[in-house]
Amino acid sequence: MTDKEFDAYFSRLDKASDSTRSIIYVFIIVYIAVLLYALNAFVYPVRQHNYEDILLQVECRYDRTNKCERFKEFLDSVDVPPALKDEVEKSLWEHKLQLFYDDSVSVRTFQFPVFGITTDRDLLWIIFPLLGVIAYLIILIALQRLVATFVFIMNRNKNDPVRLRLILSTLMLSSPRNAEVSLFFQSVWYAMALFIFSIPIIVCVLTIADQLDIIAFFGDGQLRFDRQSWLFVSRFTAQVVFLVLQVMLLVRLITMSKGFGRSQLEAQKLVASFDP
């Protein structure tokens, strides 16, 4: 490979490395925020149901209906105030309901970091799984371009240690498989990388659990969704399909990353073989 050809491909490799690194940084920032939101909104506390429950409790204290059966023990254990005629009593309940309402609204919105886009929680059942699939595809395309360019240049410069060192220097996304890196550090690096790139799948599982009321059921023993409705079946089916797609894409990403790591290790061995 001539110097002019090497300069052209080296520039392309450098740009591919920079773009892949930027994509992964954005992915990490966005999905750590998404995971924290999912843990807060889906796992603890189950605040999205509080407002409806408190409102029903207030109504049941003054007019018991069939909906009040699950609050029977609670209603029997408290002193029922007189009907809502007293202005102080009425204002107090209005204030409490407003607080619960404000809290309920605050956890129903999510703002994507970096992009600043705000969405309602009711749409997260489709946004989070779809975003996970799109994110994996973008990373795979970027990484595929980087790997192909790296392998091409390396294979045509195996006898030039200077060029090999230059090629390796462009890779900020490098494998920790190195004789100078301890096995413990390698294990920590791989575990952290696997966790970060598994976040879309974790979020998707949490979203499905939220749709199935699994988390809410452990919280208060109540199942709120009608599992026979076409809307529930459609949502659940779509989420399962997206979950399977994410798992397949993650496996593909891991396979490609392993191959990239082996190529880097081969380049490092070639450089070491030229050292006296």
Backbone bond lengths (Angstrom), bond angles and torsions (degrees), N, CA, C in turn:
res aa  C-N    CA-C-N  psi(-1)  N-CA   C-N-CA  omega(-1)  CA-C   N-CA-C  phi
1 M - - - 1.466 - - 1.527 109.69 -
2 T 1.339 116.48 126.76 1.464 120.51 -178.93 1.522 110.66 -71.98
3 D 1.342 114.67 164.56 1.467 119.08 179.34 1.524 111.73 -60.37
4 K 1.336 116.95 -39.27 1.465 120.70 -179.59 1.527 110.90 -65.22
5 E 1.321 116.61 -42.88 1.469 120.23 178.19 1.523 110.48 -65.64
6 F 1.336 116.11 -41.77 1.460 119.15 179.70 1.524 111.18 -62.88
7 D 1.316 117.41 -43.08 1.469 120.81 179.34 1.527 111.10 -59.88
8 A 1.332 116.72 -40.97 1.474 120.51 -179.33 1.528 110.83 -65.97
9 Y 1.324 116.59 -46.81 1.469 119.63 -179.00 1.523 111.72 -71.75
10 F 1.339 115.89 -34.48 1.457 119.19 178.17 1.538 110.65 -64.70
11 S 1.335 116.24 -40.53 1.466 120.37 176.63 1.521 110.89 -62.74
12 R 1.330 115.94 -39.97 1.464 119.84 178.36 1.527 110.97 -65.53
13 L 1.336 117.03 -40.14 1.461 121.28 178.36 1.524 111.10 -64.56
14 D 1.326 116.47 -40.91 1.464 121.00 179.52 1.529 110.84 -62.68
15 K 1.340 116.78 -43.52 1.460 120.73 179.36 1.527 111.03 -66.97
16 A 1.330 116.77 -40.39 1.462 120.52 178.94 1.530 110.76 -63.74
17 S 1.324 116.24 -39.46 1.461 120.89 178.10 1.531 110.95 -64.61
18 D 1.331 116.74 -44.43 1.471 120.75 179.47 1.519 111.68 -63.46
19 S 1.330 117.44 -45.23 1.459 120.38 -178.25 1.527 111.29 -66.41
20 T 1.330 117.05 -40.60 1.471 120.28 178.38 1.520 110.85 -64.49
21 R 1.326 116.30 -41.90 1.464 120.44 178.69 1.532 110.83 -62.76
22 S 1.334 117.62 -42.66 1.468 121.12 179.92 1.526 111.03 -64.20
23 I 1.337 116.54 -41.92 1.462 120.65 178.71 1.525 111.02 -61.36
24 I 1.318 116.36 -43.53 1.466 120.07 -179.37 1.528 110.78 -67.32
25 Y 1.336 118.70 -38.53 1.464 121.16 177.49 1.526 110.96 -61.11
26 V 1.343 115.99 -45.34 1.472 119.53 178.07 1.527 109.98 -62.92
27 F 1.314 116.58 -42.06 1.467 121.37 178.03 1.527 110.72 -57.66
28 I 1.321 117.36 -46.23 1.463 121.20 -178.30 1.530 110.87 -63.21
29 I 1.334 116.98 -46.49 1.467 120.66 -178.71 1.521 110.90 -61.88
30 V 1.329 116.31 -48.78 1.463 120.49 -177.01 1.522 110.89 -63.88
31 Y 1.322 117.01 -45.58 1.455 118.15 -173.49 1.523 114.19 -79.35
32 I 1.297 119.37 -23.56 1.465 119.26 170.68 1.528 109.23 -66.90
33 A 1.352 116.69 -41.43 1.464 120.55 176.10 1.526 110.85 -63.28
34 V 1.340 116.76 -41.92 1.466 120.92 179.16 1.527 110.52 -63.26
35 L 1.336 117.35 -42.35 1.460 120.83 179.36 1.526 111.18 -63.16
36 L 1.329 116.68 -44.58 1.468 119.92 179.01 1.523 110.73 -62.33
37 Y 1.326 116.67 -40.43 1.467 119.39 177.72 1.528 110.67 -64.92
38 A 1.340 116.70 -44.20 1.460 120.45 -178.63 1.530 111.11 -62.18
39 L 1.331 116.65 -41.44 1.468 119.72 177.73 1.522 111.23 -64.31
40 N 1.328 116.08 -38.57 1.463 120.41 -178.49 1.529 111.98 -74.11
41 A 1.343 116.96 -39.47 1.464 120.79 -174.79 1.520 112.76 -86.64
42 F 1.349 117.06 -35.14 1.452 119.76 -173.84 1.526 113.65 -98.37
43 V 1.324 117.50 -29.19 1.461 120.21 -171.80 1.523 111.99 -101.55
44 Y 1.333 118.08 -57.68 1.456 120.13 -176.36 1.510 110.62 -151.23
45 P 1.326 117.69 131.15 1.467 125.48 -11.78 1.522 110.55 -84.05
46 V 1.318 116.88 169.53 1.459 120.98 178.48 1.526 107.28 -87.15
47 R 1.319 115.48 68.80 1.469 119.28 -171.22 1.511 113.50 -82.01
48 Q 1.326 118.14 -14.91 1.448 118.54 -175.81 1.525 112.16 -67.41
49 H 1.356 116.38 -17.53 1.455 118.96 -179.39 1.531 112.22 -101.22
50 N 1.325 117.72 -6.71 1.463 120.63 -173.15 1.515 113.28 -61.94
51 Y 1.326 115.86 -43.60 1.462 118.48 -174.81 1.526 110.78 -61.97
52 E 1.349 117.22 -47.24 1.451 120.27 -179.53 1.527 111.51 -61.21
53 D 1.355 116.67 -41.06 1.455 119.88 -179.76 1.525 112.22 -66.30
54 I 1.336 116.18 -43.68 1.461 119.40 -179.73 1.526 110.64 -65.76
55 L 1.332 116.88 -40.63 1.463 120.37 178.50 1.520 110.26 -61.70
56 L 1.341 116.50 -42.36 1.463 119.68 179.35 1.522 111.04 -66.59
57 Q 1.325 117.31 -36.48 1.462 120.27 176.95 1.523 111.32 -61.89
58 V 1.313 116.07 -42.52 1.469 120.34 178.85 1.528 110.48 -61.92
59 E 1.335 115.86 -45.49 1.463 119.29 -179.52 1.526 111.29 -64.78
60 C 1.347 116.03 -36.84 1.461 119.67 -178.42 1.527 112.68 -70.80
61 R 1.317 116.90 -25.46 1.469 119.33 179.40 1.523 111.53 -67.57
62 Y 1.331 116.02 -18.88 1.463 119.26 -177.00 1.518 113.17 -119.49
63 D 1.311 117.04 -18.67 1.464 119.62 -179.66 1.521 108.48 -153.88
64 R 1.340 115.72 93.60 1.458 120.34 -176.38 1.524 111.30 -76.55
65 T 1.334 114.64 131.77 1.465 122.20 177.34 1.524 108.00 -128.39
66 N 1.335 115.56 -173.30 1.466 119.39 179.81 1.527 112.06 -63.95
67 K 1.332 116.72 -26.45 1.457 120.69 179.70 1.523 112.36 -69.27
68 C 1.326 116.07 -14.30 1.465 119.89 -174.06 1.521 113.60 -89.53
69 E 1.338 117.46 0.97 1.457 119.73 -175.19 1.523 112.56 -59.85
70 R 1.334 117.15 -38.60 1.466 119.20 -177.46 1.517 112.68 -72.96
71 F 1.352 117.14 -11.32 1.464 120.72 176.28 1.528 112.17 -104.43
72 K 1.332 117.05 12.11 1.469 120.49 -173.75 1.526 112.39 -58.22
73 E 1.339 116.39 -47.85 1.461 119.27 -179.12 1.523 111.08 -62.90
74 F 1.309 115.92 -41.04 1.465 119.74 179.71 1.523 111.25 -65.03
75 L 1.338 116.66 -44.06 1.456 120.23 -177.91 1.525 111.46 -68.14
76 D 1.351 116.46 -34.15 1.465 119.95 179.18 1.519 112.46 -73.48
77 S 1.317 116.58 -19.84 1.469 119.83 -175.24 1.524 113.26 -92.33
78 V 1.312 117.56 -6.37 1.463 120.48 -178.19 1.514 110.37 -118.25
79 D 1.301 114.90 156.63 1.464 120.27 175.87 1.523 108.43 -78.15
80 V 1.311 116.09 122.17 1.457 120.05 -179.67 1.519 109.25 -80.48
81 P 1.312 117.45 118.34 1.469 119.29 179.86 1.522 110.69 -69.26
82 P 1.294 117.79 166.08 1.468 120.37 178.90 1.518 110.59 -62.90
83 A 1.297 116.49 169.31 1.456 121.18 -179.50 1.516 110.28 -57.37
84 L 1.318 115.48 162.35 1.464 119.99 -174.00 1.529 111.14 -72.06
85 K 1.298 115.08 71.24 1.465 120.10 175.89 1.522 110.88 -111.62
86 D 1.310 114.07 -29.78 1.452 118.24 -178.99 1.523 109.72 -77.36
87 E 1.316 118.16 126.47 1.462 122.38 -175.72 1.522 112.40 -65.04
88 V 1.332 117.34 -35.27 1.458 120.11 179.69 1.523 110.39 -65.86
89 E 1.341 115.40 -45.47 1.459 119.97 178.33 1.529 110.59 -61.67
90 K 1.305 116.42 -42.29 1.455 121.01 -179.41 1.527 111.34 -64.82
91 S 1.313 116.75 -42.92 1.458 120.91 179.47 1.524 111.36 -64.64
92 L 1.329 116.32 -37.55 1.463 120.55 179.49 1.520 110.90 -63.12
93 W 1.319 117.04 -46.79 1.456 120.12 179.50 1.521 111.31 -65.70
94 E 1.314 116.92 -39.47 1.459 119.92 177.89 1.525 111.09 -61.23
95 H 1.338 115.09 -39.42 1.463 119.49 179.13 1.530 110.91 -65.48
96 K 1.321 117.20 -44.51 1.458 120.88 179.77 1.531 110.79 -63.18
97 L 1.318 116.01 -44.17 1.458 119.62 179.82 1.528 111.52 -63.86
98 Q 1.333 115.97 -37.29 1.453 119.46 179.63 1.524 110.99 -65.43
99 L 1.337 116.51 -38.85 1.461 120.46 177.76 1.524 110.72 -62.74
100 F 1.328 116.42 -46.22 1.460 119.48 178.77 1.525 111.40 -65.24
101 Y 1.319 116.43 -36.30 1.464 120.21 178.90 1.532 110.77 -65.61
102 D 1.332 116.34 -45.34 1.461 119.98 179.18 1.524 111.14 -60.84
103 D 1.332 115.74 -41.13 1.459 120.05 179.69 1.520 110.45 -66.77
104 S 1.323 116.85 -39.69 1.460 121.08 179.33 1.523 110.66 -63.29
105 V 1.326 117.33 -42.11 1.466 121.43 -179.83 1.525 111.01 -67.04
106 S 1.334 116.45 -38.91 1.476 120.16 -175.95 1.510 112.50 -63.86
107 V 1.346 117.44 -30.85 1.467 119.61 -179.20 1.521 111.57 -92.55
108 R 1.302 118.43 3.63 1.458 121.19 179.74 1.528 112.26 -96.11
109 T 1.314 116.80 1.37 1.456 119.74 179.12 1.521 109.86 -120.78
110 F 1.308 115.00 148.48 1.465 120.85 177.86 1.515 108.58 -137.35
111 Q 1.325 115.96 131.71 1.459 121.18 179.07 1.523 108.89 -111.73
112 F 1.329 115.71 122.07 1.453 120.43 -179.56 1.530 109.85 -72.35
113 P 1.346 117.49 125.09 1.462 119.57 177.52 1.517 110.95 -64.69
114 V 1.307 116.24 158.26 1.462 125.07 -178.21 1.526 110.65 74.11
115 F 1.352 117.16 -52.24 1.458 120.51 -175.51 1.531 112.11 -85.90
116 G 1.336 118.08 -27.78 1.455 121.43 178.44 1.512 114.44 74.47
117 I 1.339 118.62 15.88 1.467 122.39 -179.60 1.525 109.34 -83.38
118 T 1.330 116.60 133.59 1.458 122.08 179.62 1.520 109.46 -110.71
119 T 1.340 116.88 135.74 1.455 121.03 179.63 1.523 110.01 -136.17
120 D 1.323 115.80 158.62 1.455 121.46 179.04 1.522 110.30 -82.42
121 R 1.308 116.92 148.68 1.457 122.12 -176.44 1.528 112.38 -62.87
122 D 1.323 117.95 -28.38 1.459 120.48 -179.21 1.525 112.42 -62.31
123 L 1.345 117.09 -21.67 1.457 120.81 -178.47 1.526 112.91 -95.41
124 L 1.333 117.10 -4.12 1.456 119.80 -175.27 1.526 112.21 -67.75
125 W 1.330 117.89 -22.50 1.468 120.44 -179.07 1.528 110.96 -62.01
126 I 1.336 117.22 -27.37 1.458 120.52 178.66 1.529 111.88 -105.41
127 I 1.349 116.89 -30.74 1.472 120.20 -176.55 1.523 111.32 -68.28
128 F 1.332 117.83 -49.07 1.463 120.62 -176.45 1.531 112.51 -63.27
129 P 1.352 120.24 -48.83 1.480 119.03 177.81 1.526 112.51 -63.62
130 L 1.337 117.20 -41.48 1.468 119.88 179.72 1.517 111.00 -65.82
131 L 1.331 116.43 -40.53 1.462 120.44 178.41 1.521 110.96 -63.17
132 G 1.333 116.95 -36.25 1.461 120.26 178.11 1.517 112.09 -63.39
133 V 1.326 116.71 -43.59 1.469 120.99 178.83 1.527 110.53 -63.56
134 I 1.336 116.09 -45.34 1.468 120.56 -179.40 1.532 110.59 -63.02
135 A 1.347 116.50 -43.25 1.464 120.57 -179.21 1.528 111.12 -61.83
136 Y 1.334 116.58 -44.43 1.471 120.02 178.17 1.531 111.09 -61.70
137 L 1.328 117.04 -42.14 1.464 120.17 -179.88 1.527 111.58 -63.60
138 I 1.338 116.51 -42.21 1.464 119.89 179.90 1.526 110.80 -63.49
139 I 1.335 116.80 -44.13 1.466 120.30 179.74 1.531 110.37 -65.27
140 L 1.326 117.17 -41.07 1.463 120.34 179.65 1.525 111.38 -62.38
141 I 1.327 117.21 -43.88 1.465 120.48 179.95 1.529 110.78 -63.63
142 A 1.351 115.68 -44.85 1.467 119.92 179.85 1.526 111.26 -64.83
143 L 1.331 116.67 -43.68 1.464 120.26 -178.85 1.530 111.13 -68.61
144 Q 1.327 116.66 -35.88 1.464 119.72 179.00 1.526 111.19 -62.64
145 R 1.327 115.37 -41.15 1.470 119.64 177.51 1.521 110.97 -64.56
146 L 1.324 117.05 -41.94 1.461 121.43 179.95 1.525 110.95 -64.64
147 V 1.333 116.63 -46.09 1.468 120.62 -178.25 1.524 110.85 -64.20
148 A 1.333 116.93 -44.37 1.465 120.15 -178.36 1.528 111.11 -62.17
149 T 1.334 116.13 -42.31 1.467 119.53 179.57 1.518 111.43 -67.05
150 F 1.330 116.92 -42.04 1.466 121.74 179.92 1.526 111.17 -62.23
151 V 1.330 116.67 -48.53 1.467 120.49 -177.79 1.528 110.46 -64.06
152 F 1.335 117.15 -39.74 1.467 120.98 -179.70 1.534 110.75 -61.45
153 I 1.341 117.05 -48.51 1.466 119.81 -178.31 1.519 110.85 -68.01
154 M 1.332 117.00 -39.56 1.456 119.97 -177.98 1.531 110.75 -63.59
155 N 1.329 116.61 -44.35 1.469 120.31 -177.48 1.527 112.58 -64.36
156 R 1.325 116.80 -24.79 1.473 119.96 -178.21 1.527 113.18 -99.99
157 N 1.319 115.54 5.14 1.463 119.06 177.75 1.529 111.27 -136.38
158 K 1.320 116.48 32.87 1.461 120.73 -176.87 1.524 112.87 -66.87
159 N 1.303 116.73 -20.22 1.458 119.93 -177.53 1.519 112.89 -100.82
160 D 1.326 117.27 10.13 1.466 121.07 -178.35 1.526 109.18 -123.03
161 P 1.344 118.56 98.68 1.464 121.14 -176.79 1.526 113.37 -64.40
162 V 1.323 117.03 -31.93 1.467 119.58 179.85 1.525 110.34 -65.08
163 R 1.326 115.83 -47.13 1.460 119.48 179.34 1.530 111.57 -65.19
164 L 1.338 116.24 -37.79 1.462 119.40 178.20 1.530 111.25 -62.25
165 R 1.339 116.21 -40.36 1.465 119.53 177.49 1.530 110.81 -64.98
166 L 1.322 117.20 -39.82 1.464 120.68 177.53 1.526 110.80 -63.15
167 I 1.326 116.56 -41.12 1.468 120.71 179.49 1.529 110.55 -62.31
168 L 1.329 116.20 -46.11 1.463 120.23 -179.53 1.525 111.85 -66.65
169 S 1.325 117.40 -29.43 1.469 120.19 -177.73 1.526 112.71 -69.50
170 T 1.340 117.39 -19.78 1.475 119.48 -179.61 1.517 112.02 -80.07
171 L 1.318 117.34 -13.47 1.464 120.66 -170.56 1.524 111.02 -93.12
172 M 1.335 115.58 92.65 1.458 119.76 171.31 1.530 110.13 -70.92
173 L 1.348 115.82 -27.96 1.456 121.05 175.35 1.521 107.80 -91.59
174 S 1.304 115.55 81.97 1.456 119.80 -175.02 1.517 110.56 -116.05
175 S 1.308 114.65 157.91 1.451 121.16 179.42 1.528 110.60 -79.11
176 P 1.354 117.92 141.47 1.468 119.87 178.49 1.523 112.53 -81.41
177 R 1.328 117.36 3.37 1.467 120.50 -179.60 1.516 109.24 -72.28
178 N 1.308 114.00 92.95 1.454 120.27 -176.04 1.520 107.95 -149.19
179 A 1.320 115.19 145.32 1.467 119.19 -178.77 1.523 111.77 -61.93
180 E 1.340 117.20 -26.17 1.459 120.66 -178.22 1.528 112.66 -83.57
181 V 1.324 117.25 -9.83 1.463 121.69 -178.56 1.524 109.02 -100.96
182 S 1.321 117.00 130.16 1.453 120.78 -177.22 1.524 111.12 -69.23
183 L 1.332 115.32 156.42 1.459 121.07 179.61 1.528 110.84 -62.73
184 F 1.339 116.23 -35.71 1.473 120.05 179.56 1.530 110.75 -63.10
185 F 1.327 116.23 -45.81 1.469 119.89 179.81 1.524 110.62 -64.00
186 Q 1.333 116.78 -39.78 1.462 119.84 177.65 1.524 111.01 -61.03
187 S 1.345 116.16 -42.84 1.467 120.54 -179.69 1.527 111.01 -63.28
188 V 1.346 116.01 -43.53 1.471 120.22 178.75 1.521 110.22 -63.67
189 W 1.327 117.14 -42.25 1.471 121.58 -179.31 1.518 110.78 -61.78
190 Y 1.340 117.29 -46.57 1.463 120.66 -178.86 1.532 111.34 -67.25
191 A 1.344 116.81 -39.77 1.470 120.19 179.44 1.529 110.77 -63.76
192 M 1.336 116.28 -43.02 1.461 120.49 179.42 1.528 110.92 -65.59
193 A 1.338 116.11 -43.54 1.466 119.61 179.15 1.523 111.25 -62.78
194 L 1.339 116.89 -42.15 1.463 120.49 179.33 1.522 111.08 -63.80
195 F 1.337 116.50 -40.70 1.469 119.55 179.04 1.526 111.19 -64.34
196 I 1.324 116.71 -46.85 1.470 120.36 -177.68 1.520 110.87 -61.39
197 F 1.333 116.77 -44.60 1.463 119.11 -177.46 1.528 112.58 -79.29
198 S 1.335 116.78 -8.02 1.467 120.55 174.78 1.527 111.93 -93.45
199 I 1.331 118.11 -4.68 1.464 120.82 -177.21 1.528 112.58 -56.52
200 P 1.358 120.32 -43.93 1.473 118.38 177.59 1.523 113.11 -56.22
201 I 1.326 116.92 -37.65 1.468 120.56 179.18 1.522 109.94 -70.09
202 I 1.330 117.59 -41.24 1.466 121.02 177.91 1.518 110.34 -60.90
203 V 1.330 116.60 -45.01 1.464 121.16 179.16 1.524 110.76 -63.24
204 C 1.337 116.82 -40.27 1.458 120.80 179.03 1.530 110.88 -62.95
205 V 1.333 117.08 -40.85 1.465 121.17 177.71 1.532 110.47 -64.40
206 L 1.331 116.78 -41.57 1.466 120.37 177.60 1.530 111.04 -63.93
207 T 1.330 116.38 -37.74 1.463 120.37 178.71 1.526 110.71 -65.22
208 I 1.330 116.66 -42.35 1.470 120.50 177.18 1.524 110.57 -63.90
209 A 1.331 116.55 -42.68 1.471 120.25 178.25 1.518 111.26 -61.12
210 D 1.329 116.14 -37.21 1.454 120.03 177.68 1.529 110.79 -67.33
211 Q 1.335 117.15 -41.90 1.459 120.62 178.63 1.526 111.74 -63.97
212 L 1.326 116.78 -35.03 1.465 121.50 -179.72 1.525 112.79 -82.67
213 D 1.342 116.75 -2.37 1.473 121.26 -178.31 1.518 112.70 65.48
214 I 1.330 117.42 19.37 1.468 119.09 -179.15 1.517 110.87 -64.15
215 I 1.353 115.98 -45.41 1.466 120.24 -178.83 1.521 110.43 -67.79
216 A 1.344 116.58 -45.38 1.467 120.39 179.28 1.519 111.16 -63.45
217 F 1.340 117.28 -35.03 1.465 120.71 -179.52 1.521 110.86 -63.95
218 F 1.326 117.06 -42.55 1.464 119.81 177.27 1.522 110.90 -68.76
219 G 1.350 116.49 -24.39 1.462 119.42 179.13 1.506 113.83 -76.63
220 D 1.352 117.27 -47.18 1.469 119.22 -177.05 1.516 113.61 -136.91
221 G 1.338 117.88 4.96 1.456 119.87 176.32 1.512 114.80 75.72
222 Q 1.331 117.44 14.04 1.460 120.96 -176.84 1.527 110.86 -108.23
223 L 1.328 115.70 137.99 1.455 122.68 173.48 1.519 107.56 -110.16
224 R 1.334 116.94 119.24 1.457 120.56 -171.00 1.525 113.87 -104.90
225 F 1.336 117.74 -18.10 1.448 119.34 -175.44 1.531 110.58 -97.33
226 D 1.321 115.43 142.48 1.455 122.06 175.50 1.521 108.90 -83.86
227 R 1.331 115.98 108.06 1.448 119.56 -175.31 1.522 113.51 -74.64
228 Q 1.317 117.58 -4.74 1.449 120.81 178.45 1.532 112.20 -94.98
229 S 1.324 117.26 -11.08 1.460 119.97 -175.66 1.526 109.98 -72.23
230 W 1.339 116.30 149.26 1.462 121.22 -179.39 1.519 110.95 -65.82
231 L 1.365 116.47 -31.06 1.463 119.45 -179.86 1.525 110.82 -66.42
232 F 1.332 115.90 -43.36 1.464 119.08 179.91 1.529 110.84 -64.77
233 V 1.343 116.47 -44.70 1.466 120.59 -179.38 1.525 110.36 -62.48
234 S 1.328 117.29 -40.90 1.463 120.95 -179.94 1.521 110.85 -64.84
235 R 1.344 116.89 -45.14 1.461 120.73 179.19 1.518 111.22 -61.84
236 F 1.323 115.86 -47.35 1.459 120.27 -176.95 1.528 110.74 -63.31
237 T 1.330 117.09 -42.95 1.469 120.86 179.27 1.526 111.27 -62.12
238 A 1.345 116.37 -45.00 1.467 120.48 179.52 1.522 111.12 -62.23
239 Q 1.322 117.26 -41.83 1.462 120.50 -179.35 1.518 111.87 -65.83
240 V 1.323 117.47 -39.68 1.468 120.74 178.60 1.531 110.05 -65.26
241 V 1.339 117.03 -41.89 1.471 120.64 178.47 1.523 110.05 -61.67
242 F 1.337 116.96 -45.50 1.468 120.10 179.39 1.530 110.90 -64.62
243 L 1.328 117.33 -36.18 1.467 120.64 178.83 1.527 110.60 -63.69
244 V 1.324 116.66 -44.73 1.465 120.80 178.63 1.528 110.48 -62.69
245 L 1.330 117.03 -42.53 1.464 120.73 177.95 1.522 111.50 -61.14
246 Q 1.325 117.03 -41.92 1.457 120.62 179.65 1.523 111.20 -63.94
247 V 1.323 117.02 -41.92 1.467 120.11 178.79 1.529 110.31 -62.59
248 M 1.336 117.34 -43.39 1.465 121.16 179.02 1.526 111.36 -63.00
249 L 1.334 116.64 -41.87 1.464 120.09 -179.90 1.528 110.98 -68.55
250 L 1.342 116.87 -37.41 1.468 119.56 177.92 1.522 110.72 -64.55
251 V 1.324 116.95 -41.96 1.469 120.31 177.52 1.528 110.28 -60.93
252 R 1.340 115.82 -42.46 1.459 120.04 177.51 1.527 110.97 -62.89
253 L 1.322 116.70 -40.39 1.469 121.28 179.31 1.528 111.11 -64.86
254 I 1.325 116.68 -41.47 1.469 120.81 178.84 1.529 110.31 -64.55
255 T 1.325 115.89 -42.74 1.473 119.98 179.53 1.524 111.31 -61.76
256 M 1.343 115.91 -44.18 1.460 120.06 179.47 1.531 110.80 -65.75
257 S 1.326 116.91 -39.36 1.466 120.87 179.80 1.522 111.52 -64.62
258 K 1.336 116.07 -39.09 1.468 119.62 177.02 1.519 111.15 -62.98
259 G 1.327 115.90 -42.93 1.461 119.36 177.65 1.516 111.94 -63.41
260 F 1.341 116.19 -38.64 1.462 121.14 177.57 1.522 110.31 -64.66
261 G 1.325 116.17 -39.52 1.458 120.11 178.30 1.512 112.26 -64.67
262 R 1.323 116.26 -39.09 1.478 119.60 178.14 1.531 111.08 -66.34
263 S 1.332 116.48 -37.14 1.472 119.54 178.38 1.530 110.44 -66.06
264 Q 1.321 117.17 -40.90 1.463 120.40 177.70 1.525 110.78 -64.57
265 L 1.332 116.19 -41.36 1.464 119.93 179.20 1.522 110.49 -63.45
266 E 1.318 117.02 -38.58 1.471 120.70 177.31 1.524 110.54 -63.30
267 A 1.336 117.17 -42.28 1.465 120.52 178.68 1.528 110.69 -64.20
268 Q 1.339 116.86 -39.52 1.466 120.39 178.49 1.525 110.99 -64.47
269 K 1.321 117.91 -38.15 1.470 121.60 178.80 1.523 110.34 -68.28
270 L 1.321 116.39 -37.71 1.462 119.60 178.23 1.523 110.78 -63.91
271 V 1.346 116.47 -42.60 1.458 120.38 177.67 1.523 110.06 -63.13
272 A 1.332 116.70 -43.26 1.478 119.61 -179.65 1.524 112.05 -64.63
273 S 1.338 116.85 -30.40 1.472 119.07 -178.80 1.523 112.26 -69.60
274 F 1.332 117.24 -20.79 1.476 120.12 179.09 1.523 112.75 -86.18
275 D 1.346 116.04 -15.46 1.460 118.84 -178.98 1.526 110.00 -71.96
276 P 1.308 116.91 142.17 1.471 119.63 -178.92 1.533 110.89 -70.70
